[in-house]
């Protein structure tokens, strides 16, 4: 077993695996502290960002970034989980036309409210919703605001139970299964997901991801560095501040920095890196100073 580096793995999760399964497998072969940014349901495939070592402290920044999904929904059929893994609850023909679906999508772009599904990992009174669902319980859930940045109909197969393919770019906390069902509800019926694939998390793409078996092979062969993304590259959408050695000492000790070190137009968070590009910390911009949120050096 190799010593765990500090960085991120981009993993193309297979169907039937849970996110916990992936983390456990990586931990066995890579070692050290391991975590992930954003759960993917067992049915779903695609990009799962896994943090290693001190980089696990940065996972919340990855998780907060917008995500892109490709989804396929079957209209007219509802399941208790809103996806293909659930039991069918109702089957009512919904023979809508492509143009009608296109029109319905418009009301789901931008800021919308969603009620989390009972099979989600949200906590209600200390328990995960999916734990309550397993006990046969249904509880009231508050609607939450999410943002649908992009929503595109990519394919449509007409029938009494049409197959609807969507590309979605959304904020963290969005439930694609709920979105699909809500679109169908707006058209007088129900729907469930038959396919779901996460293709992007922030600027991180599934096109650069490795399979679990490829990560295991690299780890067992002492080549884990070949598939690890550096913390700085993984957070590349944040502005970068490169500092000199005296300032590096202040950063390593979690000290504030002069706010005038960065342009006034820089957003609230930024990467603070050494002269060789190594990420030392993520700082936030306050009106009077730069203050550390996470120091990993």
Secondary structure as the mmCIF struct_conf table of DSSP 4:
data_model
#
loop_
_struct_conf.conf_type_id
_struct_conf.id
_struct_conf.beg_label_comp_id
_struct_conf.beg_label_asym_id
_struct_conf.beg_label_seq_id
_struct_conf.end_label_comp_id
_struct_conf.end_label_asym_id
_struct_conf.end_label_seq_id
HELX_LH_PP_P HELX_LH_PP_P1 UNK A 2 UNK A 4
BEND BEND1 UNK A 6 UNK A 6
STRN STRN1 UNK A 7 UNK A 13
HELX_LH_PP_P HELX_LH_PP_P2 UNK A 14 UNK A 14
TURN_TY1_P TURN_TY1_P1 UNK A 15 UNK A 16
HELX_RH_AL_P HELX_RH_AL_P1 UNK A 19 UNK A 30
BEND BEND2 UNK A 32 UNK A 32
STRN STRN2 UNK A 34 UNK A 37
BEND BEND3 UNK A 38 UNK A 38
TURN_TY1_P TURN_TY1_P2 UNK A 42 UNK A 43
STRN STRN3 UNK A 45 UNK A 52
HELX_RH_3T_P HELX_RH_3T_P1 UNK A 53 UNK A 58
HELX_RH_AL_P HELX_RH_AL_P2 UNK A 59 UNK A 63
TURN_TY1_P TURN_TY1_P3 UNK A 64 UNK A 64
BEND BEND4 UNK A 65 UNK A 65
STRN STRN4 UNK A 67 UNK A 75
TURN_TY1_P TURN_TY1_P4 UNK A 76 UNK A 76
STRN STRN5 UNK A 77 UNK A 79
TURN_TY1_P TURN_TY1_P5 UNK A 80 UNK A 81
BEND BEND5 UNK A 82 UNK A 82
STRN STRN6 UNK A 83 UNK A 83
TURN_TY1_P TURN_TY1_P6 UNK A 84 UNK A 85
BEND BEND6 UNK A 86 UNK A 86
HELX_LH_PP_P HELX_LH_PP_P3 UNK A 87 UNK A 87
STRN STRN7 UNK A 88 UNK A 91
STRN STRN8 UNK A 94 UNK A 94
HELX_RH_AL_P HELX_RH_AL_P3 UNK A 98 UNK A 105
HELX_RH_3T_P HELX_RH_3T_P2 UNK A 106 UNK A 108
BEND BEND7 UNK A 109 UNK A 109
STRN STRN9 UNK A 110 UNK A 115
HELX_LH_PP_P HELX_LH_PP_P4 UNK A 116 UNK A 117
TURN_TY1_P TURN_TY1_P7 UNK A 118 UNK A 119
BEND BEND8 UNK A 120 UNK A 120
STRN STRN10 UNK A 123 UNK A 124
TURN_TY1_P TURN_TY1_P8 UNK A 125 UNK A 126
STRN STRN11 UNK A 127 UNK A 128
HELX_RH_AL_P HELX_RH_AL_P4 UNK A 129 UNK A 134
TURN_TY1_P TURN_TY1_P9 UNK A 135 UNK A 136
STRN STRN12 UNK A 143 UNK A 157
BEND BEND9 UNK A 159 UNK A 159
TURN_TY1_P TURN_TY1_P10 UNK A 160 UNK A 160
STRN STRN13 UNK A 161 UNK A 161
STRN STRN14 UNK A 163 UNK A 170
TURN_TY1_P TURN_TY1_P11 UNK A 172 UNK A 173
HELX_RH_AL_P HELX_RH_AL_P5 UNK A 176 UNK A 186
TURN_TY1_P TURN_TY1_P12 UNK A 187 UNK A 188
BEND BEND10 UNK A 189 UNK A 189
STRN STRN15 UNK A 191 UNK A 201
TURN_TY1_P TURN_TY1_P13 UNK A 202 UNK A 203
STRN STRN16 UNK A 204 UNK A 205
HELX_RH_3T_P HELX_RH_3T_P3 UNK A 206 UNK A 208
STRN STRN17 UNK A 210 UNK A 210
HELX_RH_AL_P HELX_RH_AL_P6 UNK A 212 UNK A 220
TURN_TY1_P TURN_TY1_P14 UNK A 221 UNK A 222
HELX_RH_3T_P HELX_RH_3T_P4 UNK A 224 UNK A 227
STRN STRN18 UNK A 228 UNK A 229
HELX_LH_PP_P HELX_LH_PP_P5 UNK A 230 UNK A 230
HELX_RH_AL_P HELX_RH_AL_P7 UNK A 231 UNK A 234
TURN_TY1_P TURN_TY1_P15 UNK A 235 UNK A 237
BEND BEND11 UNK A 238 UNK A 238
STRN STRN19 UNK A 239 UNK A 242
HELX_RH_AL_P HELX_RH_AL_P8 UNK A 245 UNK A 252
TURN_TY1_P TURN_TY1_P16 UNK A 253 UNK A 254
STRN STRN20 UNK A 257 UNK A 258
HELX_RH_3T_P HELX_RH_3T_P5 UNK A 259 UNK A 261
BEND BEND12 UNK A 262 UNK A 262
TURN_TY1_P TURN_TY1_P17 UNK A 264 UNK A 265
BEND BEND13 UNK A 266 UNK A 266
BEND BEND14 UNK A 268 UNK A 268
STRN STRN21 UNK A 269 UNK A 273
TURN_TY1_P TURN_TY1_P18 UNK A 275 UNK A 276
STRN STRN22 UNK A 279 UNK A 285
BEND BEND15 UNK A 287 UNK A 288
STRN STRN23 UNK A 289 UNK A 295
#
